[in-house]
Amino acid sequence: MSKLLSIVIPTYNMEALLPRCLDSILIPGALERMEAMIVNDGSRDGSLSVAYSYRERFPDSVTVIDKPNGNYGSTINAALPVTRGKYVKVLDSDDWFDSTQFVSYLDLLEKVDSDMVITHFITIDENGNRMITKYNVYGKEPYEYGRTYMLDDVLKGGYIRFFLMHSLTYRTQMLRDMEYRQTEGISYTDTQWSCYPVFRAKDITFLNISLYQYNLAREGQTMDPKVLARSLNQMELMTREMMSFYGNYHLETLSDARLTWLRQYYTNRIRIMCKCHLCDIPHEQFDAQHFSDLDKYFAEICERFGFGPVRLYPENKIIHLDVLKYWHRHHKRWPVWFERFNSFVNMVMTKLFVKLFK
C-alpha cells in the first residue's frame, strides 16, 4: 500500500456538489498521503466528467471507478478490493471535510495503529445551523484522545451506544480479512458500515478532530422525511440483512462484553425501525397491517437472539409514554394532535440539549 488513507466517494448524479467535496480533500499537505476513490454509480449527469477532470489534475491522488448503478453498497464493494491506503474512510459526494482539520487528521493518523479510528463530525441543517457530534455523554469525554484502547473495554464502558459512518475510519486490511461487503441495490447500508466491522475490530483510537461535514440541507437526501417515507422498504430490507449477518456470525468467538453491546445495538436498530413507522412517516402513509407483520418478525428475532425488550419513548425525555406499548394495546398510532405536540417538545428539548452540552 502506497497511501496512508483511501477515501471512497460514492457518486450518483452529483455533478453540482462533487467539486466542493473533492476540493476539500485535494489540498497541499494531504495529496501525497491520500487517494480519493470516486466511484461513479451509473450517474446520468456530468458526474463522471467531473471525476475524470480531477483525475487529470491529480493523477497520483485520484482514482475513478465507473460502474453500472447498484446503489450505495455496490460502490463500497467496488472500491475496497483496490484501495491503496492503510486506512479507508467513506465520504459522500454531497458532503465534505474541513480542509484544515483534514491535514491535522492525517498528521495524527500517521501515529495511529488501530483497527478503528473515531473523529467528531459536524451536522449542517437547511438553515445553516451547525452541530458537533462527539462520542461523549452529557459533555463528558471519557476517552483520552490519541490513546489506543481495546475495543472490548470501550464497549464494556457503556458510553458508546452506536457509531455513525461520518465518524469512522477503518484499517483496510481488517476489512479485507473479514471479507467485508455491503448489501447492494438499496440505500441506507451505511448502517452496515457502522456495525459489521465492530464484530471484528480489536482496538480503537479517538482523535480530537472535527472532520466530516454532514450536509442535511440537500433536497432528496436519504434522511429527508419525504424520501424516508418512500424508501422505508429499503431500510427494512437492510435491517433484515443485518439480522442475517448477526445470525450467521460465529458469535462464540466474541467476548461477553461485545455480545452485550451488539445485542443492545441490534435492539436499538429494531427500535429505530419502529420509530420510523410509528413516529416519523406521515400519518396517512402508515400501513397498520404491514407494521403488524413487521412487529411479529421483530418479536421472533428478539426471542431467537436474546434482544430486547424494545421500548420506544419520545426523544424529549419529558413525555414518558411508550409508543410501542400504545401500538400493542390499540393497534394504531398516537392521535395526530398528540404526535404534533410531541414533535414540538422534541424540537424544544433538542435545542436546549445542544445549548447545554455542545
Secondary structure, DSSP 8 states (H G I E B T S, - for coil): --EEEEEEEEESS-TTTHHHHHHTTS-TTTGGGEEEEEEEES-SSSHHHHHHHHHHH-TTTEEEEEE----HHHHHHHHGGG--EEEEEE--TT-EE-HHHHHHHHHHHTT---SEEEEEEEEE-TT--EEEE-S-BTTB--S-TT-EEEHHHHHHHS--S---GGGEEEEHHHHHHTT-----SSS-THHHHHHGGGGT--EEEEEEEEEEEEE--STT-TTSHHHHHHSHHHHHHHHHHHHHHHHHS-GGGS-HHHHHHHHHHHHHHHHHHHHIIIIIS-GGG--HHHHHHHHHHHHHHHHHHT--------TTSSS---HHHHHHHHSS---HHHHHHHHHHHHHHHHHHHHHH-
